[in-house]
Amino acid sequence: SPKVEGVLSKLKTLKNLIILNISNTEDKKNFDTEEYKSDRMFVTDTIFKINASNSIDKDDLKTMNVLYKKHKQIKQLFD
């Protein structure tokens, strides 16, 4: 369905943003790179879950929004 495709597209964007932040912060002391890797795993698991069930969990959408805001702010520190 178009909604599922849209969410999967946003998840891919979020995953790329998290991967970028992991590479930007890997050797920096003030960033929790392990936390970012955990965020990436959530996104990967969510993509897998949506592909398997073809449905979207509202709680996953809320978590996605929180992660997007967090990682957007982290990225701005490096822009």
PDB file with one MODEL, atoms N, CA, C and O in Angstrom:
MODEL        1
ATOM      1  N   SER A   1       0.846  -1.197   0.000  1.00  0.00           N
ATOM      2  CA  SER A   1       0.000   0.000   0.000  1.00  0.00           C
ATOM      3  C   SER A   1       0.881   1.247   0.000  1.00  0.00           C
ATOM      4  O   SER A   1       2.026   1.192   0.449  1.00  0.00           O
ATOM      5  N   PRO A   2       0.369   2.354  -0.491  1.00  0.00           N
ATOM      6  CA  PRO A   2       1.184   3.586  -0.565  1.00  0.00           C
ATOM      7  C   PRO A   2       1.666   4.059   0.812  1.00  0.00           C
ATOM      8  O   PRO A   2       2.779   4.571   0.938  1.00  0.00           O
ATOM      9  N   LYS A   3       0.826   3.887   1.848  1.00  0.00           N
ATOM     10  CA  LYS A   3       1.237   4.323   3.183  1.00  0.00           C
ATOM     11  C   LYS A   3       2.439   3.513   3.681  1.00  0.00           C
ATOM     12  O   LYS A   3       3.389   4.066   4.235  1.00  0.00           O
ATOM     13  N   VAL A   4       2.378   2.192   3.474  1.00  0.00           N
ATOM     14  CA  VAL A   4       3.493   1.330   3.877  1.00  0.00           C
ATOM     15  C   VAL A   4       4.760   1.725   3.126  1.00  0.00           C
ATOM     16  O   VAL A   4       5.835   1.811   3.719  1.00  0.00           O
ATOM     17  N   GLU A   5       4.633   1.966   1.822  1.00  0.00           N
ATOM     18  CA  GLU A   5       5.793   2.376   1.016  1.00  0.00           C
ATOM     19  C   GLU A   5       6.379   3.693   1.533  1.00  0.00           C
ATOM     20  O   GLU A   5       7.597   3.858   1.602  1.00  0.00           O
ATOM     21  N   GLY A   6       5.495   4.624   1.893  1.00  0.00           N
ATOM     22  CA  GLY A   6       5.952   5.914   2.419  1.00  0.00           C
ATOM     23  C   GLY A   6       6.720   5.760   3.718  1.00  0.00           C
ATOM     24  O   GLY A   6       7.758   6.392   3.915  1.00  0.00           O
ATOM     25  N   VAL A   7       6.204   4.914   4.607  1.00  0.00           N
ATOM     26  CA  VAL A   7       6.884   4.692   5.893  1.00  0.00           C
ATOM     27  C   VAL A   7       8.219   3.995   5.663  1.00  0.00           C
ATOM     28  O   VAL A   7       9.216   4.342   6.297  1.00  0.00           O
ATOM     29  N   LEU A   8       8.247   3.021   4.768  1.00  0.00           N
ATOM     30  CA  LEU A   8       9.516   2.333   4.473  1.00  0.00           C
ATOM     31  C   LEU A   8      10.542   3.305   3.893  1.00  0.00           C
ATOM     32  O   LEU A   8      11.730   3.213   4.199  1.00  0.00           O
ATOM     33  N   SER A   9      10.084   4.227   3.063  1.00  0.00           N
ATOM     34  CA  SER A   9      10.981   5.239   2.499  1.00  0.00           C
ATOM     35  C   SER A   9      11.552   6.129   3.608  1.00  0.00           C
ATOM     36  O   SER A   9      12.743   6.437   3.620  1.00  0.00           O
ATOM     37  N   LYS A  10      10.677   6.538   4.541  1.00  0.00           N
ATOM     38  CA  LYS A  10      11.136   7.359   5.666  1.00  0.00           C
ATOM     39  C   LYS A  10      12.098   6.587   6.553  1.00  0.00           C
ATOM     40  O   LYS A  10      13.064   7.156   7.063  1.00  0.00           O
ATOM     41  N   LEU A  11      11.844   5.303   6.743  1.00  0.00           N
ATOM     42  CA  LEU A  11      12.747   4.473   7.547  1.00  0.00           C
ATOM     43  C   LEU A  11      14.125   4.387   6.895  1.00  0.00           C
ATOM     44  O   LEU A  11      15.142   4.422   7.587  1.00  0.00           O
ATOM     45  N   LYS A  12      14.164   4.274   5.572  1.00  0.00           N
ATOM     46  CA  LYS A  12      15.458   4.220   4.877  1.00  0.00           C
ATOM     47  C   LYS A  12      16.210   5.536   5.066  1.00  0.00           C
ATOM     48  O   LYS A  12      17.420   5.537   5.292  1.00  0.00           O
ATOM     49  N   THR A  13      15.488   6.662   4.970  1.00  0.00           N
ATOM     50  CA  THR A  13      16.098   7.973   5.192  1.00  0.00           C
ATOM     51  C   THR A  13      16.649   8.068   6.612  1.00  0.00           C
ATOM     52  O   THR A  13      17.773   8.523   6.825  1.00  0.00           O
ATOM     53  N   LEU A  14      15.841   7.631   7.583  1.00  0.00           N
ATOM     54  CA  LEU A  14      16.265   7.660   8.992  1.00  0.00           C
ATOM     55  C   LEU A  14      17.492   6.775   9.193  1.00  0.00           C
ATOM     56  O   LEU A  14      18.434   7.169   9.880  1.00  0.00           O
ATOM     57  N   LYS A  15      17.487   5.593   8.603  1.00  0.00           N
ATOM     58  CA  LYS A  15      18.624   4.683   8.750  1.00  0.00           C
ATOM     59  C   LYS A  15      19.895   5.317   8.186  1.00  0.00           C
ATOM     60  O   LYS A  15      20.960   5.225   8.798  1.00  0.00           O
ATOM     61  N   ASN A  16      19.785   5.957   7.026  1.00  0.00           N
ATOM     62  CA  ASN A  16      20.957   6.619   6.435  1.00  0.00           C
ATOM     63  C   ASN A  16      21.466   7.750   7.325  1.00  0.00           C
ATOM     64  O   ASN A  16      22.673   7.948   7.458  1.00  0.00           O
ATOM     65  N   LEU A  17      20.539   8.490   7.935  1.00  0.00           N
ATOM     66  CA  LEU A  17      20.911   9.572   8.846  1.00  0.00           C
ATOM     67  C   LEU A  17      21.657   9.011  10.063  1.00  0.00           C
ATOM     68  O   LEU A  17      22.675   9.564  10.481  1.00  0.00           O
ATOM     69  N   ILE A  18      21.151   7.922  10.622  1.00  0.00           N
ATOM     70  CA  ILE A  18      21.798   7.304  11.787  1.00  0.00           C
ATOM     71  C   ILE A  18      23.181   6.782  11.412  1.00  0.00           C
ATOM     72  O   ILE A  18      24.137   6.957  12.168  1.00  0.00           O
ATOM     73  N   ILE A  19      23.292   6.143  10.250  1.00  0.00           N
ATOM     74  CA  ILE A  19      24.595   5.629   9.803  1.00  0.00           C
ATOM     75  C   ILE A  19      25.591   6.778   9.643  1.00  0.00           C
ATOM     76  O   ILE A  19      26.757   6.650  10.016  1.00  0.00           O
ATOM     77  N   LEU A  20      25.130   7.897   9.091  1.00  0.00           N
ATOM     78  CA  LEU A  20      25.981   9.076   8.952  1.00  0.00           C
ATOM     79  C   LEU A  20      26.454   9.562  10.331  1.00  0.00           C
ATOM     80  O   LEU A  20      27.628   9.881  10.516  1.00  0.00           O
ATOM     81  N   ASN A  21      25.530   9.612  11.285  1.00  0.00           N
ATOM     82  CA  ASN A  21      25.892  10.064  12.633  1.00  0.00           C
ATOM     83  C   ASN A  21      26.855   9.102  13.303  1.00  0.00           C
ATOM     84  O   ASN A  21      27.752   9.533  14.027  1.00  0.00           O
ATOM     85  N   ILE A  22      26.687   7.812  13.076  1.00  0.00           N
ATOM     86  CA  ILE A  22      27.621   6.835  13.644  1.00  0.00           C
ATOM     87  C   ILE A  22      29.025   7.100  13.099  1.00  0.00           C
ATOM     88  O   ILE A  22      29.996   7.101  13.855  1.00  0.00           O
ATOM     89  N   SER A  23      29.130   7.324  11.798  1.00  0.00           N
ATOM     90  CA  SER A  23      30.460   7.555  11.221  1.00  0.00           C
ATOM     91  C   SER A  23      31.036   8.908  11.655  1.00  0.00           C
ATOM     92  O   SER A  23      32.248   9.042  11.821  1.00  0.00           O
ATOM     93  N   ASN A  24      30.169   9.905  11.838  1.00  0.00           N
ATOM     94  CA  ASN A  24      30.653  11.226  12.284  1.00  0.00           C
ATOM     95  C   ASN A  24      31.126  11.216  13.730  1.00  0.00           C
ATOM     96  O   ASN A  24      32.013  11.989  14.090  1.00  0.00           O
ATOM     97  N   THR A  25      30.549  10.354  14.568  1.00  0.00           N
ATOM     98  CA  THR A  25      30.821  10.415  16.013  1.00  0.00           C
ATOM     99  C   THR A  25      31.698   9.281  16.524  1.00  0.00           C
ATOM    100  O   THR A  25      32.022   9.241  17.711  1.00  0.00           O
ATOM    101  N   GLU A  26      32.085   8.364  15.655  1.00  0.00           N
ATOM    102  CA  GLU A  26      32.771   7.152  16.085  1.00  0.00           C
ATOM    103  C   GLU A  26      33.983   7.409  16.979  1.00  0.00           C
ATOM    104  O   GLU A  26      34.167   6.713  17.978  1.00  0.00           O
ATOM    105  N   ASP A  27      34.810   8.391  16.638  1.00  0.00           N
ATOM    106  CA  ASP A  27      36.043   8.625  17.403  1.00  0.00           C
ATOM    107  C   ASP A  27      35.921   9.799  18.362  1.00  0.00           C
ATOM    108  O   ASP A  27      36.928  10.270  18.891  1.00  0.00           O
ATOM    109  N   LYS A  28      34.716  10.273  18.592  1.00  0.00           N
ATOM    110  CA  LYS A  28      34.493  11.428  19.472  1.00  0.00           C
ATOM    111  C   LYS A  28      34.062  10.940  20.855  1.00  0.00           C
ATOM    112  O   LYS A  28      33.311   9.973  20.978  1.00  0.00           O
ATOM    113  N   LYS A  29      34.545  11.621  21.888  1.00  0.00           N
ATOM    114  CA  LYS A  29      34.277  11.179  23.256  1.00  0.00           C
ATOM    115  C   LYS A  29      32.885  11.516  23.757  1.00  0.00           C
ATOM    116  O   LYS A  29      32.328  10.768  24.560  1.00  0.00           O
ATOM    117  N   ASN A  30      32.309  12.618  23.306  1.00  0.00           N
ATOM    118  CA  ASN A  30      31.057  13.104  23.893  1.00  0.00           C
ATOM    119  C   ASN A  30      29.795  12.508  23.274  1.00  0.00           C
ATOM    120  O   ASN A  30      28.693  12.980  23.554  1.00  0.00           O
ATOM    121  N   PHE A  31      29.936  11.490  22.448  1.00  0.00           N
ATOM    122  CA  PHE A  31      28.781  10.911  21.769  1.00  0.00           C
ATOM    123  C   PHE A  31      28.678   9.421  22.081  1.00  0.00           C
ATOM    124  O   PHE A  31      29.683   8.716  22.159  1.00  0.00           O
ATOM    125  N   ASP A  32      27.452   8.964  22.257  1.00  0.00           N
ATOM    126  CA  ASP A  32      27.208   7.556  22.578  1.00  0.00           C
ATOM    127  C   ASP A  32      26.954   6.774  21.289  1.00  0.00           C
ATOM    128  O   ASP A  32      25.809   6.538  20.902  1.00  0.00           O
ATOM    129  N   THR A  33      28.035   6.385  20.645  1.00  0.00           N
ATOM    130  CA  THR A  33      27.926   5.679  19.373  1.00  0.00           C
ATOM    131  C   THR A  33      27.188   4.357  19.535  1.00  0.00           C
ATOM    132  O   THR A  33      26.481   3.935  18.620  1.00  0.00           O
ATOM    133  N   GLU A  34      27.338   3.697  20.675  1.00  0.00           N
ATOM    134  CA  GLU A  34      26.620   2.435  20.919  1.00  0.00           C
ATOM    135  C   GLU A  34      25.109   2.657  20.917  1.00  0.00           C
ATOM    136  O   GLU A  34      24.352   1.834  20.403  1.00  0.00           O
ATOM    137  N   GLU A  35      24.681   3.773  21.494  1.00  0.00           N
ATOM    138  CA  GLU A  35      23.251   4.113  21.488  1.00  0.00           C
ATOM    139  C   GLU A  35      22.763   4.291  20.052  1.00  0.00           C
ATOM    140  O   GLU A  35      21.664   3.856  19.708  1.00  0.00           O
ATOM    141  N   TYR A  36      23.576   4.927  19.221  1.00  0.00           N
ATOM    142  CA  TYR A  36      23.194   5.157  17.827  1.00  0.00           C
ATOM    143  C   TYR A  36      23.093   3.827  17.077  1.00  0.00           C
ATOM    144  O   TYR A  36      22.222   3.647  16.226  1.00  0.00           O
ATOM    145  N   LYS A  37      23.998   2.899  17.405  1.00  0.00           N
ATOM    146  CA  LYS A  37      23.946   1.572  16.780  1.00  0.00           C
ATOM    147  C   LYS A  37      22.668   0.856  17.195  1.00  0.00           C
ATOM    148  O   LYS A  37      22.065   0.139  16.396  1.00  0.00           O
ATOM    149  N   SER A  38      22.259   1.049  18.434  1.00  0.00           N
ATOM    150  CA  SER A  38      20.999   0.477  18.912  1.00  0.00           C
ATOM    151  C   SER A  38      19.815   1.095  18.160  1.00  0.00           C
ATOM    152  O   SER A  38      18.871   0.396  17.791  1.00  0.00           O
ATOM    153  N   ASP A  39      19.875   2.412  17.939  1.00  0.00           N
ATOM    154  CA  ASP A  39      18.835   3.093  17.151  1.00  0.00           C
ATOM    155  C   ASP A  39      18.759   2.493  15.751  1.00  0.00           C
ATOM    156  O   ASP A  39      17.674   2.251  15.223  1.00  0.00           O
ATOM    157  N   ARG A  40      19.925   2.258  15.163  1.00  0.00           N
ATOM    158  CA  ARG A  40      19.969   1.678  13.810  1.00  0.00           C
ATOM    159  C   ARG A  40      19.336   0.285  13.800  1.00  0.00           C
ATOM    160  O   ARG A  40      18.633  -0.077  12.857  1.00  0.00           O
ATOM    161  N   MET A  41      19.591  -0.491  14.851  1.00  0.00           N
ATOM    162  CA  MET A  41      18.994  -1.830  14.936  1.00  0.00           C
ATOM    163  C   MET A  41      17.474  -1.748  15.034  1.00  0.00           C
ATOM    164  O   MET A  41      16.770  -2.561  14.435  1.00  0.00           O
ATOM    165  N   PHE A  42      16.959  -0.766  15.790  1.00  0.00           N
ATOM    166  CA  PHE A  42      15.508  -0.574  15.878  1.00  0.00           C
ATOM    167  C   PHE A  42      14.940  -0.322  14.484  1.00  0.00           C
ATOM    168  O   PHE A  42      13.923  -0.907  14.109  1.00  0.00           O
ATOM    169  N   VAL A  43      15.595   0.545  13.719  1.00  0.00           N
ATOM    170  CA  VAL A  43      15.114   0.882  12.381  1.00  0.00           C
ATOM    171  C   VAL A  43      15.161  -0.351  11.479  1.00  0.00           C
ATOM    172  O   VAL A  43      14.209  -0.627  10.748  1.00  0.00           O
ATOM    173  N   THR A  44      16.260  -1.086  11.532  1.00  0.00           N
ATOM    174  CA  THR A  44      16.393  -2.302  10.719  1.00  0.00           C
ATOM    175  C   THR A  44      15.305  -3.310  11.083  1.00  0.00           C
ATOM    176  O   THR A  44      14.680  -3.899  10.201  1.00  0.00           O
ATOM    177  N   ASP A  45      15.081  -3.505  12.375  1.00  0.00           N
ATOM    178  CA  ASP A  45      14.046  -4.441  12.830  1.00  0.00           C
ATOM    179  C   ASP A  45      12.655  -3.979  12.393  1.00  0.00           C
ATOM    180  O   ASP A  45      11.816  -4.794  12.009  1.00  0.00           O
ATOM    181  N   THR A  46      12.417  -2.675  12.454  1.00  0.00           N
ATOM    182  CA  THR A  46      11.115  -2.130  12.066  1.00  0.00           C
ATOM    183  C   THR A  46      10.873  -2.324  10.567  1.00  0.00           C
ATOM    184  O   THR A  46       9.768  -2.681  10.156  1.00  0.00           O
ATOM    185  N   ILE A  47      11.901  -2.090   9.756  1.00  0.00           N
ATOM    186  CA  ILE A  47      11.789  -2.324   8.313  1.00  0.00           C
ATOM    187  C   ILE A  47      11.428  -3.791   8.062  1.00  0.00           C
ATOM    188  O   ILE A  47      10.540  -4.098   7.266  1.00  0.00           O
ATOM    189  N   PHE A  48      12.128  -4.683   8.750  1.00  0.00           N
ATOM    190  CA  PHE A  48      11.870  -6.113   8.590  1.00  0.00           C
ATOM    191  C   PHE A  48      10.438  -6.453   8.999  1.00  0.00           C
ATOM    192  O   PHE A  48       9.742  -7.190   8.301  1.00  0.00           O
ATOM    193  N   LYS A  49      10.004  -5.907  10.138  1.00  0.00           N
ATOM    194  CA  LYS A  49       8.661  -6.182  10.655  1.00  0.00           C
ATOM    195  C   LYS A  49       7.581  -5.685   9.690  1.00  0.00           C
ATOM    196  O   LYS A  49       6.604  -6.387   9.433  1.00  0.00           O
ATOM    197  N   ILE A  50       7.759  -4.479   9.159  1.00  0.00           N
ATOM    198  CA  ILE A  50       6.772  -3.920   8.225  1.00  0.00           C
ATOM    199  C   ILE A  50       6.738  -4.746   6.935  1.00  0.00           C
ATOM    200  O   ILE A  50       5.663  -5.014   6.399  1.00  0.00           O
ATOM    201  N   ASN A  51       7.906  -5.145   6.440  1.00  0.00           N
ATOM    202  CA  ASN A  51       7.947  -5.965   5.228  1.00  0.00           C
ATOM    203  C   ASN A  51       7.265  -7.309   5.459  1.00  0.00           C
ATOM    204  O   ASN A  51       6.605  -7.834   4.562  1.00  0.00           O
ATOM    205  N   ALA A  52       7.422  -7.869   6.662  1.00  0.00           N
ATOM    206  CA  ALA A  52       6.848  -9.182   6.961  1.00  0.00           C
ATOM    207  C   ALA A  52       5.335  -9.106   7.154  1.00  0.00           C
ATOM    208  O   ALA A  52       4.604  -9.980   6.690  1.00  0.00           O
ATOM    209  N   SER A  53       4.865  -8.062   7.838  1.00  0.00           N
ATOM    210  CA  SER A  53       3.449  -8.006   8.210  1.00  0.00           C
ATOM    211  C   SER A  53       2.626  -7.104   7.291  1.00  0.00           C
ATOM    212  O   SER A  53       1.398  -7.184   7.259  1.00  0.00           O
ATOM    213  N   ASN A  54       3.330  -6.234   6.537  1.00  0.00           N
ATOM    214  CA  ASN A  54       2.672  -5.247   5.674  1.00  0.00           C
ATOM    215  C   ASN A  54       1.738  -4.331   6.465  1.00  0.00           C
ATOM    216  O   ASN A  54       0.737  -3.846   5.939  1.00  0.00           O
ATOM    217  N   SER A  55       2.078  -4.099   7.734  1.00  0.00           N
ATOM    218  CA  SER A  55       1.297  -3.175   8.558  1.00  0.00           C
ATOM    219  C   SER A  55       2.249  -2.353   9.419  1.00  0.00           C
ATOM    220  O   SER A  55       3.407  -2.721   9.618  1.00  0.00           O
ATOM    221  N   ILE A  56       1.735  -1.228   9.926  1.00  0.00           N
ATOM    222  CA  ILE A  56       2.560  -0.266  10.650  1.00  0.00           C
ATOM    223  C   ILE A  56       2.025  -0.106  12.063  1.00  0.00           C
ATOM    224  O   ILE A  56       0.826   0.078  12.272  1.00  0.00           O
ATOM    225  N   ASP A  57       2.928  -0.178  13.024  1.00  0.00           N
ATOM    226  CA  ASP A  57       2.588  -0.018  14.434  1.00  0.00           C
ATOM    227  C   ASP A  57       2.717   1.466  14.806  1.00  0.00           C
ATOM    228  O   ASP A  57       3.740   2.091  14.526  1.00  0.00           O
ATOM    229  N   LYS A  58       1.682   2.023  15.435  1.00  0.00           N
ATOM    230  CA  LYS A  58       1.715   3.454  15.816  1.00  0.00           C
ATOM    231  C   LYS A  58       2.870   3.767  16.765  1.00  0.00           C
ATOM    232  O   LYS A  58       3.481   4.832  16.676  1.00  0.00           O
ATOM    233  N   ASP A  59       3.165   2.839  17.673  1.00  0.00           N
ATOM    234  CA  ASP A  59       4.280   3.060  18.605  1.00  0.00           C
ATOM    235  C   ASP A  59       5.609   3.146  17.859  1.00  0.00           C
ATOM    236  O   ASP A  59       6.484   3.934  18.215  1.00  0.00           O
ATOM    237  N   ASP A  60       5.746   2.321  16.817  1.00  0.00           N
ATOM    238  CA  ASP A  60       6.967   2.389  16.005  1.00  0.00           C
ATOM    239  C   ASP A  60       7.079   3.753  15.329  1.00  0.00           C
ATOM    240  O   ASP A  60       8.171   4.315  15.239  1.00  0.00           O
ATOM    241  N   LEU A  61       5.946   4.287  14.853  1.00  0.00           N
ATOM    242  CA  LEU A  61       5.959   5.609  14.212  1.00  0.00           C
ATOM    243  C   LEU A  61       6.391   6.686  15.206  1.00  0.00           C
ATOM    244  O   LEU A  61       7.166   7.578  14.861  1.00  0.00           O
ATOM    245  N   LYS A  62       5.891   6.604  16.436  1.00  0.00           N
ATOM    246  CA  LYS A  62       6.282   7.580  17.469  1.00  0.00           C
ATOM    247  C   LYS A  62       7.781   7.491  17.738  1.00  0.00           C
ATOM    248  O   LYS A  62       8.466   8.510  17.820  1.00  0.00           O
ATOM    249  N   THR A  63       8.287   6.263  17.876  1.00  0.00           N
ATOM    250  CA  THR A  63       9.721   6.081  18.117  1.00  0.00           C
ATOM    251  C   THR A  63      10.538   6.611  16.948  1.00  0.00           C
ATOM    252  O   THR A  63      11.577   7.242  17.143  1.00  0.00           O
ATOM    253  N   MET A  64      10.064   6.349  15.723  1.00  0.00           N
ATOM    254  CA  MET A  64      10.753   6.870  14.531  1.00  0.00           C
ATOM    255  C   MET A  64      10.868   8.386  14.595  1.00  0.00           C
ATOM    256  O   MET A  64      11.928   8.941  14.303  1.00  0.00           O
ATOM    257  N   ASN A  65       9.784   9.059  14.974  1.00  0.00           N
ATOM    258  CA  ASN A  65       9.802  10.522  15.044  1.00  0.00           C
ATOM    259  C   ASN A  65      10.803  11.013  16.079  1.00  0.00           C
ATOM    260  O   ASN A  65      11.540  11.968  15.835  1.00  0.00           O
ATOM    261  N   VAL A  66      10.826  10.352  17.244  1.00  0.00           N
ATOM    262  CA  VAL A  66      11.774  10.732  18.299  1.00  0.00           C
ATOM    263  C   VAL A  66      13.210  10.547  17.803  1.00  0.00           C
ATOM    264  O   VAL A  66      14.055  11.424  17.987  1.00  0.00           O
ATOM    265  N   LEU A  67      13.475   9.406  17.176  1.00  0.00           N
ATOM    266  CA  LEU A  67      14.823   9.131  16.669  1.00  0.00           C
ATOM    267  C   LEU A  67      15.213  10.121  15.580  1.00  0.00           C
ATOM    268  O   LEU A  67      16.355  10.578  15.534  1.00  0.00           O
ATOM    269  N   TYR A  68      14.266  10.456  14.700  1.00  0.00           N
ATOM    270  CA  TYR A  68      14.572  11.391  13.623  1.00  0.00           C
ATOM    271  C   TYR A  68      14.965  12.750  14.197  1.00  0.00           C
ATOM    272  O   TYR A  68      15.957  13.343  13.772  1.00  0.00           O
ATOM    273  N   LYS A  69      14.186  13.244  15.163  1.00  0.00           N
ATOM    274  CA  LYS A  69      14.504  14.549  15.767  1.00  0.00           C
ATOM    275  C   LYS A  69      15.874  14.506  16.436  1.00  0.00           C
ATOM    276  O   LYS A  69      16.670  15.434  16.284  1.00  0.00           O
ATOM    277  N   LYS A  70      16.153  13.432  17.174  1.00  0.00           N
ATOM    278  CA  LYS A  70      17.431  13.297  17.876  1.00  0.00           C
ATOM    279  C   LYS A  70      18.587  13.289  16.880  1.00  0.00           C
ATOM    280  O   LYS A  70      19.567  14.014  17.055  1.00  0.00           O
ATOM    281  N   HIS A  71      18.473  12.476  15.843  1.00  0.00           N
ATOM    282  CA  HIS A  71      19.592  12.333  14.906  1.00  0.00           C
ATOM    283  C   HIS A  71      19.731  13.543  13.985  1.00  0.00           C
ATOM    284  O   HIS A  71      20.826  13.840  13.507  1.00  0.00           O
ATOM    285  N   LYS A  72      18.629  14.237  13.737  1.00  0.00           N
ATOM    286  CA  LYS A  72      18.703  15.475  12.960  1.00  0.00           C
ATOM    287  C   LYS A  72      19.531  16.517  13.735  1.00  0.00           C
ATOM    288  O   LYS A  72      20.357  17.224  13.157  1.00  0.00           O
ATOM    289  N   GLN A  73      19.291  16.594  15.044  1.00  0.00           N
ATOM    290  CA  GLN A  73      20.049  17.543  15.874  1.00  0.00           C
ATOM    291  C   GLN A  73      21.527  17.169  15.925  1.00  0.00           C
ATOM    292  O   GLN A  73      22.394  18.041  15.868  1.00  0.00           O
ATOM    293  N   ILE A  74      21.810  15.881  16.032  1.00  0.00           N
ATOM    294  CA  ILE A  74      23.208  15.445  16.067  1.00  0.00           C
ATOM    295  C   ILE A  74      23.893  15.793  14.751  1.00  0.00           C
ATOM    296  O   ILE A  74      25.026  16.274  14.749  1.00  0.00           O
ATOM    297  N   LYS A  75      23.211  15.554  13.632  1.00  0.00           N
ATOM    298  CA  LYS A  75      23.795  15.849  12.324  1.00  0.00           C
ATOM    299  C   LYS A  75      24.099  17.336  12.188  1.00  0.00           C
ATOM    300  O   LYS A  75      25.117  17.710  11.606  1.00  0.00           O
ATOM    301  N   GLN A  76      23.211  18.197  12.729  1.00  0.00           N
ATOM    302  CA  GLN A  76      23.419  19.644  12.622  1.00  0.00           C
ATOM    303  C   GLN A  76      24.700  20.093  13.316  1.00  0.00           C
ATOM    304  O   GLN A  76      25.281  21.114  12.949  1.00  0.00           O
ATOM    305  N   LEU A  77      25.140  19.338  14.313  1.00  0.00           N
ATOM    306  CA  LEU A  77      26.383  19.678  14.989  1.00  0.00           C
ATOM    307  C   LEU A  77      27.591  19.515  14.057  1.00  0.00           C
ATOM    308  O   LEU A  77      28.638  20.122  14.281  1.00  0.00           O
ATOM    309  N   PHE A  78      27.440  18.697  13.021  1.00  0.00           N
ATOM    310  CA  PHE A  78      28.554  18.416  12.116  1.00  0.00           C
ATOM    311  C   PHE A  78      28.431  19.119  10.784  1.00  0.00           C
ATOM    312  O   PHE A  78      29.325  19.014   9.944  1.00  0.00           O
ATOM    313  N   ASP A  79      27.334  19.837  10.574  1.00  0.00           N
ATOM    314  CA  ASP A  79      27.136  20.559   9.311  1.00  0.00           C
ATOM    315  C   ASP A  79      27.873  21.880   9.306  1.00  0.00           C
ATOM    316  O   ASP A  79      27.815  22.615   8.321  1.00  0.00           O
TER     317      ASP A  79
ENDMDL
END
